[in-house]
């Protein structure tokens, strides 16, 4: 069974640009969540999707958005990039998103904003 | 507010020895899950062990065990017989309310040969 796949692995953008990150969950998993990891702030929850609906959202500005498709694949978009958006963005999936389910993480997308 | 605290930014352990990584949490929700993840330099988060708030026994997964003390709100990870490949960042996390995880700041473990 294939794991969680995130593309691209690395991205370099400049301030003001926008970026879209992609995440393909494990087959059969319907819950996808996104996390931002930085040295200063650690791992922070961005949002979670289940059956194409956003169920939960962290404390991030509206420049951060996401969506989920009918095949459970998810995309995350960051508009008007700022230097502080440089981070490792991790996607995770689980079957239903229940509290007892462990998350399976992808390898992440390393975003650098210049 | 939910909170996860890992007080050990870095630790060293001799190969083949056991090591305990500390984690305390704070929540008023009676139902929650506690997880430990390992993050090697490659960046991927690898699941190690899980403990549910209603579980009576401490969780074990191979060389990993979780010392769960509910009254003290602690969920320490014990790694027995450390191996060089155990060198990585270790994150304690608490999960409730669907997939909203709170992660601790992590502990960098270095295993010395």
Interface residues (C-beta under 8 A of the other chain):
Chain A: X31 X33 X35 X42 X43 X44 X45 X48 X50 X55 X56 X58 X88 X90 X92 X94 X97 X98 X99 X100 X102 X103 X104 X105 X106 X107 X108 X110
Chain B: X31 X32 X33 X35 X37 X42 X43 X44 X45 X46 X47 X50 X52 X91 X93 X95 X96 X97 X98 X99 X100 X101 X102 X103 X104 X105 X106
